[in-house]
Amino acid sequence: FRPDSPIVFPTKDYAAPDGTFRLKIPQRFCVLSYQTPTGATFTDFAAAEDGGARLTILHGPAKTFGASSTLLGHVKSLADRANSLPINKGNTFTLSQGQKTSFRGQNAKITTWKMVTKGVVETGQAMEWRQGDEAFLAVWGANAKQPRAAAALRPLLDTLKFEKRSPSQPLEDSRSMLNSAQSVMTKTMQGMQSSSERMVALKFTSPVTSASAQELEDAEKERLATAPNSHRRALAALKSARLIAKLAWDAVLRGEYAQANQLFEKRNALDTESYNAEIAALRHDLKETDAEIERFGRLTPYQAVASTYNMLYGGLLTLKGMQILMMQTMAINQNDDTMREEATHLLFDLRSRELSEIQLFSEPPERTWEAMTMVAGALEDMADVAQQHADLDGGRAYLACGLDWRLAIPESYPKRNLVESLRNCAILEAALGDVRLSRDYSEAAMAEIGRTAPRREKYIATIEDKDIALMERVDWQNSKWVIANNLGVTVQQMGDYGAAETYHRQALSAAEAILEPNSMGNVRSRLRAMTLGNLAVLANDTGDGAEARRLFSETIEIYHSIVADSELAFTLRNSAGLDEDDGKFDTAIRKVETARLLFTQLGQLDNVISSHTYLSALALGKGDPARAVEEATIALRMARATPGSSALGGSARTVALAKLRELETQNGSAKLTPEQQRGLLALVQEGDEADARAATPIFEIKAHTIRGKILRAGGDLEGALTEFKAAIARQETLRANAKSAEKFSEQKSSYAIYDDAVSLLLQLNRPEEAFDMLSRSRSNKLRDVMRLTALKSNDPALNELLDRAAALDEKLAKTRARLAKEQSEPAPQRDVK
């Protein structure tokens, strides 16, 4: 479905009152029918009295109008007579030379026409033919700027069915139709108000800051008093679930994990009840709305009430859109992929229909552009669904189509929002592993934001409703945040830490610039916390532990205050890395176990898997290879059973490392057997293949390092050295982009690779290279660990030099210590000799 696709719209049956013909017409069309002074029957179909696409059929007895071009000449004379009036001065109606053709097995003639009415140009075609005792003329056309709308009307003529004249049957009385429509309008407005209230209640309710057993008991009584599968039951269950979630979190903070788990299970059951009740109620509402649309769509009122008819019809479609959007939003929040797919397809069909029908109207072009943006948004939603099914190529195709729709909208339209398409393309390419293309799309989106900012500000200034204007600003700032955040994450994965901090700071500025109304919930707080968390991870990756701790602490405080369980779990898990670096493994394990519990209760399987993987790594650091193997094996088993799991690569590598440590503990100094080595290398290879499309420097460093350790344990020292050097080369690329290369180098995760390489070079009796590698590490901690006294060689002469160097190194250390002590004393007390 592209901007140049044929217009397709729903139709309804129309029967001429005199019984001469039947045909299908667009559902939104009304009719104007009368007898001309010469006895012809004039029937005009259009969505409005004036302008827009229209189809006109003129017919009369063949004995009167059967001569060539009689009816067309009749139309021309009527138009010329109307244009001769002073009020229509300047209006024209011109015809081209007709051409012979055939229609429904009859000889026919087709003519192109052009009409100018008050400067508006309309074009189309007219066709004459004879059908039995009747002569027919069909005229169709549209605004000259909408040639596809005119072309879309031509196939309707193929649905014509002809009958003999019968006594005239009046159309449905317009007054009756309007009276009936009044109830429809009332119901529409009530439904829209109800949907709006539910959206606010479900999405923007203020967080629960305290909860008691009595409050929960009262909430449960309220819940059980409501009807099942109703909106009231959904809201009541949601209220109980939020109270229980707060009680569960309080139990987690007290370390009462068993009680917390029970409460989380009850919270999940109530969440599910609330979701199912709301979906059932929305399905019922949607069914009623569809029935109203179907009933309304069968009516063909007079054009005199066309504006009222289409306003009511449009209101029903708007209500349907709100109901579907509500279902889609809830399905996304509930991770219900089946419901999300169903709602997304319904929404796309509705948006396509709305656009096609709008293109038949005589409306301002802004209305068409607005509908085009909604089609683009629906296509982008379809891309998300395709990605959920691992159909990444399909996702790309949908996004490309959505981008085409936005590019087809004039740049002057302030809601064109090309940024949305570019941002979604960036997210998809990141998922496909092409981080460079993802960065290109994100940078294009950032440039588009800057380029269109003045136009956007001018548009917002025209909005009279202050709340709506404020929400538009929030949406715009949110777009800036999303793009900056995506860029920061993307370049951080690429190892460009300097650029990553720049983009994260831009994201923070965008978040802090948000001034949100009360109904917007915690948008500003949530975005600030997410950005601070990203900066904390970046600080930790670049060796600034103190700054990372400060940022993590602030992030946890924000998430705790707004009861954001998922984000809080991420932050707890990320902050555990600082405790790991400090050797506080028990503290780190408690944090990750808490995060795993939250992820489990939230149903976030990939995060549960990665938490098990991290617990394995922490067990290794604590010196417990048995638990490390257990945790890593659980993670790998779950990842293998989860199609498209992003955690498969990390879990496979961690199993390899954990099993290696366990084998080394069991074997002592013995080498790995070839079979053991092949098994471990196969796990690393599985991890490489899983991450092939989304490889990052960190993944590559880990893979090279683990592979090197396996080869070393198997006796292939040269192969191990090659892997360690590859890891170091990648590591030094990251260090070059770190904010502080010195702090980066002092991280254990940074210098541990050099430790492996230096030890191996000494084992290979290559001390000169070991010296060089030690120097390249730029780590004082590693130099303290690997003193010169630990370096030995098989060459006696070299050993003598090493001993002398060690003595000099020790003397230099003592001298430095004495100088440092003197510098700390007051100036008069210093030894100046």
N, C-alpha and C positions, 0 to 999 in steps of 0.2 A: 504494500500500500504506500505508494509514493506520491509526491505532489502532482505528477503528471498522469496519475492513474485515472481511468474513467470514473465519473461520478456514479455511484450506486446508492439507491435510496429505497426505503420500504414503500410499498404501494397499497392502494385500496381499490376496490371495484366501484365503478360508476356506471349507472344505467340512465340513459337519457329519458326524461319524463315522457316523451312521446313514443318511447319504445323502439326507436330506429337503430340505436347502436348501444353497445357496451364497450368499455375499455378500462384498463388499469391506469390510475393516475397517482402521483406522489401523495403520501398520506397527509402532508401538510397543506395540500392545495384546497382552495375553496372554489366556488363556481359562480359564474354570472351567466344567466341564460335569458334570452328574450327573442321575440319575433321582430325581424326588420320590416320596414314599411312595404317592402316588395315581397314579403312572404317567406323569406329564408329564416332558418332557425340558427341563431348565433349562440354558441356555447363556449365560454372562456374559462380556462382553468389556470389558477395562479395562487401563489401564497399571499399575495397582497393585491389591493385594488390597483395600485400603480407601481410599475417597475418590477424588477425581478424576472426570473425565467417564467415563461407562460406557454401554454398550448391552447390553441383556439381551433374549434371545429365549426365550420359553417356548412349547412346542408339544406337542400330544398328539392322539390320535385324535379325530376330530370326533364320533364316537358317544359319547365320554365327556365331552369338553370343548366341544362345539359350542354349548351354550346360551349366551345372552347373558351376558357378564361372568363366566363360570365361571372362566376362567384368571386374570382380574384379581382375582376374589374369592379365588382360591387364593393369589395373591401376598400379598394383604392379610392373609389368615389366617396365612401363614408369618411375615410381619413382626410381626403382633400377638403371635404365640407367642414370637418372639425377644425382643420388647420387654417381655414380662411377666417375664422373668428378672431377678433382683435386680441383676445386673451391668449391665443395660441400662436401669435405672430412669431415667425422664425422656425416653427416646427415643420418638419418635412417627412414624407414617406415616399421612397423610391423603390422601383422594381427593376431587376435585371431581365435580360432576354431569357424566356423559359426554354427548357430542354426536355425532350421526350424521354420517358422512362416507363417502367411498369410497376404496378403495385397490386398485390393480391390477385395476380392473373389478369389485371385490367390495364388498358392503356392509361398512362398518366403523364402529367407534365410537372416538372419541378422548377421553381423560381427562387432566386435569392433576393432578399429585401433588406432595406436599411431604413431605420426610423430615428429621427432626431427630435427629442422632446425636451425643451428647455435646456438644451446643451448636452443632455444625456443621450449617448448613442447606443441603439440596440440593433442587433443584426440577427438574421435567421433565414429560414427557408419556408417555402409554401409549396404544397403539392395538391393537384386537382385530379380527380378521377370519378368515374361513374360506377355505382354499385346498384345493380338492378334498376329500380324505378327512382333512385335517389342520386343526385349529384352531390359530391363531397369536396370540401376544401379543408385541408389541415395546415395550420400556420404555427410554427414553433420558433422560439428564439429567446435571447437573453441579452443582458448588458454586453456590449462589445468587449469588455474586459474579462468576461466569463464565457469564452467560446465553448468550454467543456460542458457548461451547464446546458447550453442550447443543444449540443450533440447528445446529451444524456436523455433528452426528451424524445428524440426520434424513435428509439426502440419501442416506446409505448404504443405507437401506431400499429405495431405488429400484433398487439393484443386486441385490436378491434374485432368485435363480433357484430354482424348486421342482422337486423330483424325488420319485419314490416311495421309500419306505423300502427300505434295503438292509442287508446284514449290517454290523454296526458295525466301523469301522476305527479302531484306536487312534491317538491323537495321537503325535507324535514323543516318544520317551522323554525325560523331563526330565533324567535323569542323563546320557544320551548328549549332549544339547544342552549341558549344563554342561561336560562333558569337551571337547567341540569348542570351546566358548567360551574354555576356559583358554588354548588356543594363540592365539586371537584377542587375548585380553587381554595376553599376553606380547608379541605382535607390536606391539600398540598402544603399550605402554609403551616398547618399543625404538624405535619410530618417533618417538614424542614426544621421547625423549631425543636421538635423532639430529638432529631438526629444531632442538631447542634449541641443541645444540652448533654446528650450522651457522650459526644466526642470530648467536650470539656471535662466531664466527670471522669471519663476513663483515661484520658491522656494528660490532663493538666491539674489533677487534684494535688493540693499541697501535701508534702510528705508528713508521715506520722512521726512525731517527735517523742511521744510517750504512749504507753499502753498499759492497761491494768486488766486483771482477771474480770473485774466487774464490767468494764467497757466491752470486753469481748463477749461476756454473757449477754449483755443487752443487744449487741450487734447480732448475735446468733438468734435471739428471739425474733428480732426484726426480719432476719433472713428467712426463717422458717414460716413466717406469716405471709410471705409473698408467694405468688403463683409460679410454679416451675416454668422454665423456658419463656420467661418474660423479661422485659427490660428492668423491672423493679428487682427481680431475683438476681439478675446479673450485677446490679449496683450493690445490692445488699451483701452478696457473696464477696464482691471485691473489697468492701469495707472490712469484713471479717478477716479476709486474707491479709490485708495490710496491717491490721492490729497484730495478727499472729506473727507476721514477718518481723515486726519490731520486737516482740517477745522472744522470738528465736534468735535474733541478733544479740539481744541482751544476754541470752544464755551462752552464745559463742564467746562473748567478751569475758564471761565468768569462767570459761573453760569447760562448761558443761555440754560437751559435744553430743552425748547420747540424747539429752533432752532437746538440744537444738535440732538434731536430726529428726526427731519425732514431730517437733513443731513445723519444721520445713516441709515434711511430708503432708501434714494437714494443710499448710498454706498452699502447697501445690494442688491438693485435691480441691480446695476452694477456688483457686485460680482457674482450674479446669472447669469447675461448675459454672463460674461466672462467664467464662468464654463460651461454653456450650449454650448457656441460656441466652446470651446476647446474639450468637449466630442464629439460633433457632428463631428468636424474635425478629431478627433482621430478615431472615428467609421468608417469614410470614408477611412482613411489611412489603418486601420486594414482590412477592406473589400478588398482593393486592394492588400494588402500583402498576405492575405489568397488565393486570386485568383492566385497570382504568385506562391505561395507554391504548390497549387493544380496543376497548369500547369507544374511546374518543377517536381513535384512528379510523373507525368505520364511518364516522360522520363526514358529510360533505356539505357544509353550510354555505350560505350565500357570501359573496365577497364583501358585502356590507359589514359583516362581523368578522372578517378575516383577521384583523389585528387582535381582537379579543380571543378568538379561537386559537391562534398561534401562541399568544401569551400563556394561555392555560395549558396548551400542549407542551410548550417549552418548560413550564413549571413542573409538569409531571416528569419530564426527562431529567430536569435538574434534581428532583427528589430521588429518582432512581440512581442517578450518579452519586449522590451523597450516601445512599444506602450501600451501594457497591463499594464505594471508597472506604466506608466504615468497616465493612467485612474484610477488605484487603488489609487495612491498617491493623486490625485485630489479629488477622492470620499471621502477619509479619511478626508482631510482638509475641505471638504464641508459638512461633516456629512451626506453624501448620502449613507445610508446603503444598498440600493438596488443595486446601481452601484458598491459599494465596493464588495458586495457578488458576483456579476456577474464577475467582474475583477479578484477576488481572485480564483474563480473556473477555469476561463480561464488560469490563470497563473499556477495553480497547474497541469492542464492537459498538458500544454506546458512543464513544468519542468519534469513531468513524462515521456513524449514522448522523450525529449532530452536525458534523462538518459538511457532509454531503447535502443535508437538508438546508443548512444555512446558505450554501452556495446557490440555492434556488431562490433565495429571498432578495428583496431589494433593501438591503441593510447596509450600514456604514462598513467600509472595508475593515475597520478595527475589529468588528465582530467576527469576521472570517479569520483574521490573524489570531485572535484569541483562541478560536476553535482549532487552528493549526498548531498552536503551542500545546494544546491539550492532547492532540493526536500524537505529537512528538513525545510528550510525557508518557502517554500510554505505551508507545513503542519502547521507550526506555525501561518501563516496568516489565514489558515482555522480555527484554534483554536480561533483566535480573532473574526472571523465572527460568530462562534458558540456562543461565549460569548455575542455578540451583540444581539443574539436572545434568551438570557437567557438559552442557552443549555450548562450549565456548565459541565455536565458529558461528552457531546460531545467534549467540549473544552479540557477536561482532556485527552480524548482518542487521539485526534489529537496531543497534546503536547507529550504524551507518545510515539507515533509513530515517531514524529520528533526527540525525544531524542534517540530512537533506531537507526535512520539513522546516527546521529552524532557519536554515540558510535561504529557504524560499520566501521567508517573511522579510519585509523591508527593514533595514537597519533602524529606521526612524521609530519603529514600534517599540516602546519602552519595556514591554513584557516578552520580547523575543527570547531572551534568556539563553543565548547561545552557550553561555558558561555552563549550563546544566549538562548539555550534550558533551562538551569537551571534558568536563569533570568525570562523567560516567565512562567515557572512553579511556580516560587515564586509569580509573579504578579497574576496568576490565584488563587493560594491558599489564597492569601490575599483577593481576591474578594469573595471567598467562605467562608471567615471568619476564616480560620485556620491560624492564624498569626504565630503560632509556627512552623508549617510546612513551611510556607512562609519564615520564618527566616532561617530554615535549608537549604532550596534551595538557598537562597541568600548567606549564608555563604559558601556553597559548590561552588557557582559561584565565590566568592571572592578568595577562595583557588585555584580554577582553574586558575584565572588570575595571581596569584603569581607564580604558578607552571609552567605556560607556557610562562611567560614574557621573559626569555632568548631566547627561540625558536622564539618568535614573533619578538624580536629585531634583531635577526640574519636574519630573513626573510626580514624585512623592509630594512636592510642594503644592500640586494641584488637588490633592486629596483633602476633602473638607473634614471627613471624620478623623479625629485625632487618633483614636485607637487603631483604625485601619492603617493610617499613615505610619504609626509606630510599629505595627506588625510588619509592614513592608520594609521598614528600616532594619528590623530584626532579621528578616529573611535575607536581606542584602548583606548584612554583616555576617550572617551565618554562611552564606556562599563564600565570602572572602576567607572565613575561618577554614572551611572545608578544603578549599584549594591550597591554602598555605600549609595546612596540616598534612594533606596528602603529599605535597612537595617535600615537606620536612621528613616524613616517613620514608619516602622513595629514595631521596638522596642519602639518607642515613643508611639504608640498605646497601646503597652503592659504595658506602665508605667515605662519603664526602661530609665529614662531621662539621666543618666550618659552615658550609651552605645549609646543612640541616639546622644548626642553631639559628641562623638568620631567618629561615622560614618558620621555625617554631616560635620565634619572637614575634614575627608578623601575625601568626595565628593568635598569640596571646593578646596582642594589641586589638585584633578584630573582636575577640571574645570580650575584652574589657570595655569595648566601645558600645556594647549592647545595653540599651536601656529598655528593659522589658516590662510590659504591663502585667498586672497580677495574674491574668488568665494564661500567661505564657509559661507558667510553672518555673522551672529552674534552668532555663536554657543557658543563661550567662554562667551560672555556677558550674554546670556540667561541662561546658566547653572550656572554661578556665581550668577545671580540674584535669580534663583530658590533656590539655596542653602542658600543664605543669608536670603531669606524669611523664609525658614524652620528653620534656627537658630533663627530668630526673634520670630517665634511662640513658639519655645522651650524656649527661654528666658522669654517670657511672661507667659508661662505655669508654669515656675519655679520661678516666682516672680521678675525677674530682669527687671523691667520696663524701666530703663534708657538704658540698652543694647538693649532691644527690639525696642525702639524708634530709636536708632541710626541705627540699622540694617534695619528696615522698611524704613527709610528715604533713605538709600543708594539703597535699592531694588527698590523703586518707581522711583528714579532718573534714574536708568538703564533702567527699562521698558519703561519709558517715552521717553528716548532717542532713543530706537529702535522700538517705536510704537508697543509694544506687548500688545494689548488691553485685551486679556483674562487674562494673567498673572498679568497685572496691576490691573484688577478688583479684583482678588484674594487678592492681597497685600493690596489694599485699605480696603477691607472688614476685613481682618485679623488685620490690624493696628487699626481699629475702637475699638477693645477691649481695647486698652490702654486708649483711650479717655473715654470709658465706666468706666474703673476703676477709672479715675480721676473725674468722675461725669460730664464730658462734653458730655452730651447726644445729644445735638443738633449737635455738630461736628461729633460725631459717626454716627448719623442718616444720615447726608449729605454724608459721605463717603460710607455708605452702599447703599444709594439710587443711588449714582453714579455707584457703582459696579453693582447694579441690572440693571441699564440702559444699561451698557456695555454687561452684560450677555444676556440681552434680545435681543440686536442687533446682538449678536453673535449666537443666537439660542441655548444657553446652558441651557436647561430647568431645570435640577437638581440644577444648581447654582442659577437660578432665584428663585426657590422654597426655597432654603436654605437662600437666602437673605431676602425673606419675613419673614421667621422664625426668623432671627436675628433682623429684624426691630420690630417684635413683642416683643422680649426680651428687646430691647432698650426702647420701649414704656412703658413696665412694670417698668423699672428702672426710667423712667421719671415721673411715676405716672399717666399714661394714659391707664387704662385697656381696655377702649372701643376700642382705636386704636390697642392695643395689640391683642384683640380678632379678629378684622377685618383682620389684617395682617396674623395672624396664621391660620385663617380660609381659606384665599386665598391660603396659602401654602399647607394646608392639602388637599384642593379640587384639586389642581393641581397635588399633589403627588399621590393621589388615582387614578387619571385619567392617570397616567404615569406608565405603567407596568415596574416593576423592579426598580422603583425610589429609589435611595440611600438616598433621603431626607425624605422619608415617616416617619421613626421613630422619627426624631427630630421634624418634624412638628406636629405629633400627640401629643407628650409630651408637646410641647409649647402651643398648643390649650388647653390642660388640665390645665396648669398653668395659662394661661391668663383668662380662664373662671372662675377658682377658685378665682382669684383676683377680678374679676368683681362681682361674687356672694358675696364675703366677703364685698365688698363695698356696695352692695345693701342690704344685710342682716344685716349689722352692727354686733352686738354680737351674733346673732342667729346662730345656727348650720346649717350645710348643711342637707337637707332632705335626707333620704336613696336613693331616686331616683336620686337626684343630685350627691350624692357620687358615686353611681354605674356608672353613665354616665361618670364622670371624670376618675374613675379607669379604665373603659373600654378603654378610649383613651390612658392611660399609657400602658395598656396591648397591645394595637394595636402597639404602638411604640416598646415595647419589642419584639413582634413577628417579626416586620419588621427588627429589628437589630439582630435577634437571631443568624444569621450566621456570623455576623461581629461585635459582641459586643466588645466594648472597655471599659476600666476603666471609662473614662469620661461619656460615655453613661450610664453605670451602676450607677454611682454616681448621675447623674441627675434623673434617674428613681426612685431610692430609695428616694431621697429628695422630689421629687414632690409627690410621693405616700404617704410619711410621712405627708406632708402638707395637703393633702386631708383627710387623716384619722384623723388628729388633728382637722380640720375644721368640721368633722362629729362627733366628740366627742369620737373617739376611741384613747385615749391618749396612752395606752400601745402599741397598734399596730403602732402608729406613732413613738413612741420611738424606737421600733424595727427597723423600716425603717431608721431612722436617724442614729442609731448605725451602721447599715450595710453600709450606705454611708460613715460614718466616718472611718470605718475599711478599706474600699477601698481607701479613701483619704489618710490615713496614709501610705498605701503601696506606693502611688505615692510620698509622701513627703520623704520617705526613699530613693528614687532614685533621688531626686532633687539635682541639683548642690549645691544649697544653701537652706537648710531646713528653715533657718530663713526668707529669702526673700519669699519663697514659702508660709510660714505660714501667712505672712502679706498681702497676696492678699485677697481682699474681697470675691472672689469666694471660697477661701480656708477656711476662718474662719466663713463664713456665716452658714455653716452646723453646726458648734459647737454652734453658736448663737441660732439656732433652738433647738438644743438638750438641752442646758443649760436652756433656757426659759421654755421648756417643763418639765424638771426635777424640776424646782422651782414651776411650776404650780401643779406638783404632790407631792409637799412638800417633796422633797428629796434633800435638800441642800448639803449634803455630796457628793452625786454623781455629783451635779452641780459644786462644787469646783473641783472635780477630772477632770471633762470634760473641765472646763475652763483651768486647768493646761495642759491638753493634747493638747489643741489648739496651744500652744506655740506662741500665738499671743498677742503682746502688745496692738495692736489696739483694739482687742476684750476686753481685760482687761480694757482698758480705757472706752470703751462703757458700759461694765457691771461692774460698781463700786460696792464695797461691800455694799454701802448704798442701792443698789437696791435689795439686797438679803433679803428676809423676810421668816419667818417660823411661823407655828401655835403654836410652842412650845415657851412659854415666856422666859424660861431659855436660849434657843438657840438664841432667838432674842437679849437678853442682850449680849451674847457673840459676836453676829454679829455686834452690835453697837460698842462694845469695839474694835473689829477687824477693823471696818471702821475708827474709830478715830486714831488707830495706823497706818493704811495705809495712812491716810491723813498726819500725822506727818512725816512718812517716806518719803513721796513725797516732803514735804517742805524741809526736811534735804538734800535730794538729789539735789534739785534745788539750795540750798545755796552752797553746795560743788561744783557744776558745775560752779556757778558764780565765786567762789574764784579761781578755777583752770584756769579760763580764764583771770585772772588778772596777771600782772607782779609779779615775785616772791617776791620782797621787800614789795609789798602792801598786800600780803596775810596775813590773821589772822592765826598766828601759835600757838595761845593759846590752 
